[in-house]
Amino acid sequence: MEFIFWIAVFGSVYSYAIYPALLKLVRPCQQNLESSRPASLPAVSLIIACRNEQARLRHKLDNALAVDYPSMEIIVASDASDDGSDDIVREYEAKGIRLVRAPVRRGKEFAQGLAISEASGDVIVLSDAGTDLPPDSIRKMAENFDDPTVGAVSSEDRFISEDGKVTGEGAYVRYEMWLRRLETQRAGLVGLSGSFFGVRRSIVRDWNASIPSDFACALHAVRAGMRAVADPRVIGVYRDIKDPSKEFARKVRTAIRGMTAVAAMREVLNPVKYGAFAFQVWGHKIMRWLVPWFMVLLLAVSVLLAREQSWYAAALALQLLGYGTALVGALVPAARRFALVKLAYFFAQVNLALARASLEFLGGRRIVQWEPSARKAGTAM
């Protein structure tokens, strides 16, 4: 029983603490992004994924037009929008923005694939309608492609709440960005920020619309003998969720899509073929998805061992304190203004979503169609 306890502890903390610690033991690749100033920049095609984005599409298109880049076309990939979004895009045709519309709704990746087939840029930049791009963001992203070993470049997320304060998710996002920097300096990113990233056109000719593009493009880079990197200078800014009650469902959908991607590309789990990159997929993806089940096992074993030794009783008390804090955050939203309550609530919500996603994925649920999360109006810059 004690052995099971420690296995559960290991499984609960591996992805969040042990895995990044192991990454830090690996000698990082040499990088000097700040001094990277290529003589010429590649032609870029900015593709904006759109599904019924009437409320915020004009803001996004104005933001895209404000991006400072010498050679860039802008394409809106509409997933059969039926709310007037396509008409808004047509209003911008005179400014050089082009519409590529899927005739029927088949999901974000399908619409992106249609746009990629019509794009002319050497670098494809994919972005969502809810993400704002600073004026110099694509220029900084494109500079990375001067390195022939770089196949894809991810932005770093900046989560802005309505009052500008850090939320539980903001702290969690900062942790994820730190982890991505570690992966960038080793075998490369396991997954890109789906709301804003760039990829060489030459490595995405074999486009699979059933696999989330943020994971698929990272793997395309590895298959081509390159790597995916995150550049902390490249920022994608997005705002608070308009309806927080729908955030849990979004996390479930995201996890199911990730599981579907790994299942479809399961050869990436083979360390013989993919080496250190496979180790990172196991650490960042598989072990992360198993955390809620290790936590359940840890709680059950702690209850059984609590009477045996004070150490196990303390471990049980600590877990109950954490779950109780998360419960307070769930029942009393105002309490989330306290940092520990926010973090406990968000951590519990993430792992509940992963547990549900695991059950639904094993039950056969797959997600191809995509419904973007509604976020609060106004600029996120």
C-alpha positions as CSV (number, residue, x, y, z in Angstrom):
1,M,0.0,0.0,0.0
2,E,2.9,2.4,0.8
3,F,4.4,1.5,-2.6
4,I,1.1,2.5,-4.3
5,F,1.1,5.7,-2.3
6,W,4.5,6.8,-3.7
7,I,3.5,5.7,-7.2
8,A,0.5,7.9,-6.9
9,V,2.6,10.8,-5.6
10,F,5.0,10.4,-8.5
11,G,2.2,10.3,-11.1
12,S,0.5,13.3,-9.6
13,V,3.6,15.6,-9.7
14,Y,5.6,14.2,-12.6
15,S,4.2,16.3,-15.4
16,Y,4.1,19.5,-13.4
17,A,7.4,19.3,-11.5
18,I,9.6,16.2,-12.3
19,Y,9.3,16.5,-16.1
20,P,10.5,20.1,-16.3
21,A,13.2,19.3,-13.7
22,L,14.5,16.6,-16.0
23,L,14.4,19.0,-19.0
24,K,16.6,21.4,-17.1
25,L,19.2,18.7,-16.7
26,V,19.5,18.4,-20.5
27,R,21.9,20.7,-22.1
28,P,19.9,23.4,-24.0
29,C,20.3,24.2,-27.7
30,Q,22.2,27.4,-28.4
31,Q,19.7,30.2,-29.2
32,N,20.1,33.9,-29.7
33,L,16.8,35.2,-30.9
34,E,17.4,38.8,-29.9
35,S,20.3,39.1,-32.3
36,S,18.5,37.3,-35.2
37,R,18.0,39.9,-37.9
38,P,17.9,38.2,-41.3
39,A,18.7,40.4,-44.4
40,S,15.3,39.4,-45.9
41,L,12.0,38.2,-44.5
42,P,9.9,35.4,-46.0
43,A,6.6,36.1,-47.7
44,V,3.8,35.4,-45.1
45,S,0.2,34.3,-45.4
46,L,-1.8,35.2,-42.3
47,I,-4.8,32.8,-42.1
48,I,-7.5,33.8,-39.6
49,A,-9.8,31.0,-38.6
50,C,-13.4,32.1,-38.3
51,R,-16.7,30.4,-37.3
52,N,-19.5,32.9,-36.6
53,E,-17.3,35.7,-35.3
54,Q,-19.5,38.6,-36.3
55,A,-19.1,40.4,-32.9
56,R,-15.4,40.7,-33.0
57,L,-14.3,40.1,-36.6
58,R,-14.0,43.7,-37.6
59,H,-11.7,44.3,-34.6
60,K,-9.6,41.3,-35.6
61,L,-9.3,42.4,-39.2
62,D,-8.3,46.0,-38.2
63,N,-5.7,44.5,-35.9
64,A,-4.3,42.3,-38.7
65,L,-4.1,45.3,-41.0
66,A,-2.1,47.1,-38.4
67,V,0.6,44.4,-38.3
68,D,3.9,45.8,-39.6
69,Y,5.2,43.3,-42.2
70,P,6.6,44.0,-45.7
71,S,5.1,41.1,-47.6
72,M,1.9,39.6,-46.1
73,E,-1.4,38.4,-47.5
74,I,-4.4,38.1,-45.2
75,I,-6.9,35.3,-45.7
76,V,-10.0,34.6,-43.5
77,A,-10.8,30.8,-43.4
78,S,-14.5,30.7,-42.7
79,D,-15.9,27.4,-41.4
80,A,-19.2,27.9,-43.2
81,S,-20.1,30.8,-41.0
82,D,-23.8,31.7,-41.1
83,D,-24.0,34.9,-38.9
84,G,-22.8,37.5,-41.4
85,S,-19.1,37.0,-40.7
86,D,-18.4,36.3,-44.4
87,D,-20.1,39.6,-45.4
88,I,-17.8,41.5,-43.0
89,V,-14.8,40.0,-44.7
90,R,-16.0,41.0,-48.1
91,E,-16.2,44.6,-46.8
92,Y,-12.4,44.4,-46.4
93,E,-11.6,43.0,-49.8
94,A,-10.6,46.4,-51.1
95,K,-7.9,46.4,-48.3
96,G,-6.5,43.2,-49.6
97,I,-8.2,40.7,-47.2
98,R,-9.5,37.6,-48.9
99,L,-12.2,35.1,-47.9
100,V,-11.9,31.4,-48.3
101,R,-15.1,29.7,-47.2
102,A,-15.8,26.1,-46.5
103,P,-19.1,25.1,-48.3
104,V,-20.2,23.1,-45.3
105,R,-19.2,23.1,-41.7
106,R,-16.4,20.6,-41.3
107,G,-14.2,22.1,-38.5
108,K,-11.4,24.6,-38.0
109,E,-8.7,22.5,-39.5
110,F,-10.7,21.8,-42.7
111,A,-11.2,25.5,-43.2
112,Q,-7.5,26.2,-42.5
113,G,-6.5,23.5,-45.0
114,L,-8.6,25.2,-47.7
115,A,-6.9,28.5,-47.1
116,I,-3.5,27.0,-47.0
117,S,-4.1,25.5,-50.5
118,E,-4.7,29.0,-51.8
119,A,-2.0,30.8,-49.8
120,S,1.1,32.0,-51.6
121,G,3.4,32.7,-48.6
122,D,6.5,30.7,-47.8
123,V,5.4,30.9,-44.1
124,I,1.8,30.2,-43.0
125,V,0.7,32.0,-39.9
126,L,-2.4,30.7,-38.3
127,S,-4.4,32.8,-35.9
128,D,-7.9,32.9,-34.3
129,A,-10.3,35.7,-34.4
130,G,-10.1,36.2,-30.6
131,T,-6.3,36.8,-30.5
132,D,-4.8,40.2,-30.9
133,L,-1.4,40.5,-32.6
134,P,1.1,43.3,-31.6
135,P,2.3,45.2,-34.7
136,D,5.8,43.7,-34.6
137,S,4.7,40.1,-33.7
138,I,4.8,38.5,-37.2
139,R,8.1,40.2,-38.1
140,K,9.7,38.7,-34.9
141,M,8.1,35.3,-35.7
142,A,9.4,35.3,-39.2
143,E,12.9,36.1,-38.1
144,N,13.1,32.6,-36.5
145,F,12.7,30.9,-40.0
146,D,16.2,32.2,-40.9
147,D,17.3,29.2,-38.9
148,P,17.0,26.2,-41.2
149,T,16.4,23.9,-38.2
150,V,13.2,25.7,-37.3
151,G,10.0,24.4,-38.9
152,A,7.3,26.0,-36.8
153,V,7.2,29.0,-34.4
154,S,4.7,29.4,-31.5
155,S,3.7,32.6,-29.9
156,E,3.5,33.0,-26.1
157,D,0.0,33.6,-24.7
158,R,-0.9,36.7,-22.6
159,F,-4.2,36.3,-20.8
160,I,-5.8,39.6,-19.9
161,S,-8.7,39.7,-17.5
162,E,-11.3,42.5,-17.7
163,D,-9.6,44.5,-14.9
164,G,-6.1,43.7,-16.1
165,K,-5.3,41.5,-13.1
166,V,-3.7,38.1,-13.1
167,T,-6.2,35.3,-12.7
168,G,-5.7,31.6,-11.8
169,E,-5.6,30.8,-15.5
170,G,-3.1,33.7,-16.0
171,A,-0.7,32.1,-13.6
172,Y,-1.3,28.7,-15.2
173,V,-0.7,30.1,-18.6
174,R,2.6,31.6,-17.4
175,Y,3.7,28.2,-16.2
176,E,2.8,26.7,-19.5
177,M,4.8,29.3,-21.4
178,W,7.8,28.7,-19.1
179,L,7.6,25.0,-19.8
180,R,7.4,25.6,-23.6
181,R,10.6,27.6,-23.3
182,L,12.3,24.6,-21.8
183,E,11.0,22.4,-24.5
184,T,12.1,24.9,-27.2
185,Q,15.7,24.7,-25.9
186,R,15.6,20.9,-26.0
187,A,13.9,18.7,-28.6
188,G,11.3,21.3,-29.6
189,L,7.7,22.1,-28.6
190,V,5.2,19.2,-28.3
191,G,2.4,21.6,-29.2
192,L,2.0,25.1,-30.4
193,S,-0.3,27.9,-29.2
194,G,-3.3,27.2,-31.3
195,S,-4.4,30.8,-31.4
196,F,-1.2,32.1,-33.1
197,F,1.7,30.2,-34.7
198,G,3.7,30.0,-37.9
199,V,4.9,27.1,-39.9
200,R,6.9,26.6,-43.1
201,R,4.5,26.0,-46.0
202,S,6.9,23.3,-47.3
203,I,6.1,21.0,-44.4
204,V,2.3,21.3,-44.3
205,R,1.5,20.1,-47.8
206,D,0.1,16.8,-46.3
207,W,-2.7,18.5,-44.3
208,N,-4.9,16.3,-42.2
209,A,-8.1,18.1,-41.2
210,S,-8.9,15.5,-38.5
211,I,-5.9,16.4,-36.3
212,P,-5.6,19.7,-34.3
213,S,-3.2,21.9,-36.2
214,D,-1.3,23.1,-33.2
215,F,-0.1,19.5,-32.5
216,A,0.1,18.4,-36.1
217,C,2.4,21.3,-37.2
218,A,4.8,20.5,-34.3
219,L,5.0,16.9,-35.5
220,H,5.3,18.0,-39.2
221,A,8.4,19.9,-38.1
222,V,9.9,16.9,-36.4
223,R,9.1,14.6,-39.3
224,A,10.9,17.1,-41.6
225,G,14.0,16.9,-39.4
226,M,13.3,20.3,-37.9
227,R,11.8,21.5,-34.6
228,A,9.0,23.7,-33.3
229,V,10.1,26.6,-31.1
230,A,8.5,29.2,-28.9
231,D,9.7,32.8,-29.1
232,P,9.0,34.8,-26.0
233,R,9.2,38.0,-28.1
234,V,6.2,36.9,-30.1
235,I,3.0,37.6,-28.1
236,G,-0.6,36.6,-28.7
237,V,-3.0,38.5,-26.5
238,Y,-6.5,37.3,-25.6
239,R,-9.1,38.4,-23.1
240,D,-11.2,36.8,-20.4
241,I,-13.9,34.2,-21.3
242,K,-17.3,36.0,-21.7
243,D,-19.2,33.1,-20.1
244,P,-16.9,31.4,-17.5
245,S,-19.5,28.6,-17.1
246,K,-18.6,27.4,-20.6
247,E,-14.9,27.3,-19.8
248,F,-15.0,23.8,-18.4
249,A,-16.6,22.4,-21.6
250,R,-13.9,24.2,-23.6
251,K,-11.2,22.5,-21.6
252,V,-12.9,19.1,-22.1
253,R,-13.1,19.7,-25.9
254,T,-9.4,20.8,-26.1
255,A,-8.3,17.7,-24.2
256,I,-10.3,15.3,-26.4
257,R,-8.8,16.9,-29.5
258,G,-5.3,16.5,-28.0
259,M,-6.0,12.8,-27.2
260,T,-7.3,12.3,-30.7
261,A,-4.2,13.8,-32.2
262,V,-1.8,11.6,-30.2
263,A,-3.9,8.5,-31.0
264,A,-3.8,9.4,-34.7
265,M,0.0,10.1,-34.6
266,R,0.9,7.5,-32.0
267,E,4.2,6.7,-33.6
268,V,5.4,9.9,-32.0
269,L,5.4,8.0,-28.7
270,N,8.2,5.7,-29.9
271,P,11.5,6.9,-28.4
272,V,13.5,4.7,-30.9
273,K,12.1,6.7,-33.8
274,Y,11.7,10.2,-32.2
275,G,14.1,10.1,-29.3
276,A,13.9,13.0,-26.9
277,F,10.8,14.4,-28.6
278,A,9.0,11.2,-27.7
279,F,10.1,11.6,-24.1
280,Q,8.6,15.1,-24.2
281,V,5.3,13.9,-25.6
282,W,5.0,11.4,-22.8
283,G,5.9,14.0,-20.1
284,H,3.8,16.9,-21.4
285,K,0.8,15.0,-22.8
286,I,0.3,11.4,-21.6
287,M,1.4,12.0,-18.0
288,R,-0.5,15.2,-17.8
289,W,-3.7,13.5,-18.9
290,L,-3.2,10.8,-16.2
291,V,-2.8,13.3,-13.4
292,P,-6.5,13.2,-12.2
293,W,-6.4,9.5,-12.0
294,F,-3.2,9.5,-9.9
295,M,-4.8,12.1,-7.7
296,V,-7.8,9.9,-7.1
297,L,-5.6,7.0,-6.3
298,L,-3.5,9.1,-4.0
299,L,-6.5,10.3,-2.0
300,A,-7.9,6.8,-1.6
301,V,-4.6,5.3,-0.5
302,S,-4.0,8.3,1.9
303,V,-7.3,7.6,3.6
304,L,-6.3,3.9,4.1
305,L,-2.9,4.8,5.4
306,A,-3.8,7.8,7.6
307,R,-4.2,5.7,10.7
308,E,-0.8,4.0,10.2
309,Q,1.5,6.9,10.4
310,S,1.3,10.7,11.1
311,W,3.0,11.3,7.8
312,Y,0.2,9.8,5.8
313,A,-2.4,11.7,8.0
314,A,-0.6,14.9,7.1
315,A,-0.6,14.0,3.4
316,L,-4.3,13.4,3.6
317,A,-4.9,16.7,5.5
318,L,-3.0,18.6,2.8
319,Q,-5.0,17.1,0.0
320,L,-8.3,17.8,1.8
321,L,-7.2,21.4,2.4
322,G,-6.4,21.8,-1.3
323,Y,-9.7,20.3,-2.4
324,G,-11.6,22.4,0.2
325,T,-9.9,25.6,-1.1
326,A,-10.9,24.6,-4.7
327,L,-14.5,24.0,-3.5
328,V,-14.6,27.4,-1.9
329,G,-13.6,28.9,-5.2
330,A,-16.3,27.0,-7.0
331,L,-19.1,27.9,-4.5
332,V,-18.0,31.5,-3.8
333,P,-16.7,33.1,-7.0
334,A,-15.8,36.3,-5.1
335,A,-13.2,34.3,-3.2
336,R,-11.2,33.8,-6.4
337,R,-9.8,37.2,-6.0
338,F,-7.4,35.5,-3.5
339,A,-4.4,34.0,-5.4
340,L,-4.4,30.6,-3.7
341,V,-8.1,30.1,-4.1
342,K,-7.8,31.0,-7.8
343,L,-5.0,28.6,-8.4
344,A,-6.6,25.8,-6.4
345,Y,-9.9,26.3,-8.2
346,F,-8.3,26.4,-11.6
347,F,-6.1,23.4,-11.0
348,A,-9.1,21.3,-9.8
349,Q,-11.1,22.5,-12.8
350,V,-8.4,21.5,-15.2
351,N,-8.0,18.0,-13.8
352,L,-11.8,17.4,-13.6
353,A,-11.9,18.4,-17.3
354,L,-9.1,16.0,-18.1
355,A,-10.8,13.2,-16.2
356,R,-14.1,13.8,-18.1
357,A,-12.2,14.1,-21.4
358,S,-10.5,10.8,-20.8
359,L,-13.8,9.0,-20.1
360,E,-15.4,10.6,-23.2
361,F,-12.5,9.8,-25.4
362,L,-12.4,6.2,-24.3
363,G,-16.1,6.1,-24.8
364,G,-15.6,7.0,-28.5
365,R,-16.2,10.8,-28.5
366,R,-14.3,12.7,-31.2
367,I,-14.4,16.4,-32.0
368,V,-13.9,17.7,-35.5
369,Q,-16.3,20.7,-35.5
370,W,-15.2,23.7,-33.5
371,E,-17.0,26.4,-31.6
372,P,-14.8,29.3,-30.6
373,S,-15.1,30.5,-27.0
374,A,-16.9,33.8,-26.7
375,R,-14.7,36.3,-25.0
376,K,-15.4,39.8,-23.6
377,A,-15.5,42.6,-26.1
378,G,-12.9,45.3,-26.5
379,T,-9.3,45.3,-27.4
380,A,-6.9,43.0,-25.7
381,M,-3.8,45.1,-26.4
